[in-house]
């Protein structure tokens, strides 16, 4: 197989998921870091950058999740997920929910011109832990951690 063949790049069974997943992960982790550095003050440049990063992470998590579901369908031909794949899917679902919740908390505070709530830190750090778990399990699925 030629690694530069367009068919090999586009139609590989899970290549798109493996490539796309890094964008929401990086954007989310940077967004959480910026939010922690802003110390909950909504009007700082760090808070604005955190808001943008979290929003882009939420948007880019959709194609990453869709390509993950497509990879599951292609590799297992629609069979029920078991073992590590099931745990990876559940962790990834939790990541998408916590990532979207993190952005939503910032969006609501901006919309209502209110102070960012303190519980956002717990939501964001839970999201970071979920990312670590999903990435660890995904590494086993791709063969990187073997």
N, C-alpha and C positions, 0 to 999 in steps of 0.2 A: 504494500500500500504506500502510495506517495503522500508524504505529510503535507504537501502543498496543493494537493488535488482539492478543488472547491467542494466536490461531493463528499470527500472524507471530512472536511471541516464542518460543513453544514449538516450533513446527515449522520454524523457520529451519534451513537445511541445516547450518550449523556454529556457530550462535550459542551453544549451550550449552558447547561446547568452549572457545570464545574467552572466555567468562565464567568457567568453572570452573577454567581452568588457572592463574589468578592466585593462587588460594588455596594450593596446594601450593608454588608458587614462593616466595611471600612467607614462608610458614611455614618452609620449608627454609632460605632465606637468613638469616632472623632466628635460626633454631636454630643454624646454623653460626656466626654472629656471637656469639651467647651462649656457645656452647661454647668458642670461641677466647678470649673474655673470661674464662671460668672457669678457663682455663689447666690443664684436665684434672683439676681437683679435683672429684670426684663429689658431694660433700656440700654444695656451695655453692648458694645460691638461683639463681645464674646457670646452673649445671649442671642443676638441676632444671627450670628454664624451658626450657633447650635440649632436654632430654629430651622434654618435653611438646610443644614445637614440632616436633621431628623426628618424633615419633609421629603427631601430627595431619597433618603433611605426607605421611607414608607412607599414612595412611588416605585422605586427600583426593586423592592421586595416582591412586587406582583409578578413581573416576568421571571424572576428567579424561582418563585414558588411554582409557577406554571410549568417552567422547563423541568423542574424536579418531578412534578406529577407526570409529565410526558415521558421522562426518563424511566420512571417506575413502570409505566404502561409498556414501553418498548422493551425493557430488559426482562420484566416478569410476565409480559403479555397479559396484563390485567389481573393476575392472581393476587390473592389477599397478601398484604405484607406481613411478614413475621420477623421475629427476632430484632436484629439491629436495624433493619429497614423500618420496621414499625416504630421503634423508639426514635429513629431519625425523623420520620414524618411527624410524630407527635411533638418532638422538640422544635422542629421547624415551624409547625403551626403556632406553637407558643411564642416563638421569636416574632413571627409576623404580627400576632396579637399585641405583644408587649411593645414592639417597635411602633405600631400604629397608635397604641395608647399613649406612648411617650410624646409623639408628635401632637396628638390630640390635646393633651394637657397644655402644651405650649400654645397651640392654636386658640384654645378657649381663653387662656389668660390674656393673650394679645387682643382677642375680639372683645372681651369684657374690660379691657384695660385694667386688669387686676394683677396682684402679685402672684408669682408662680407658687403653687402649693408645695409644701415640704414633702408630701408623699411621692412626688414625682421622682425623687432620688431613689426610693425603694423600687418603683416601677422600672426605672432606667437600669439600675444595677441588677434587678431580676432578669431584665432583657439581656444584659451582658452575660450573665451566667447561662441563660438559655442558648445564646449564640455559641458559647464555649462548648456546651454539651452537644448541640446539633453539629457543630464543626468537627468535634472529636469523633462522633459516630459516623459522620459523612466520610471522614478520612479512612475509617475501616471499610466502608462500602466501596470506596474508590481504589482500595489497595495500598494507599499511602502509608497507613499505620500498621501494616502487616510485617 
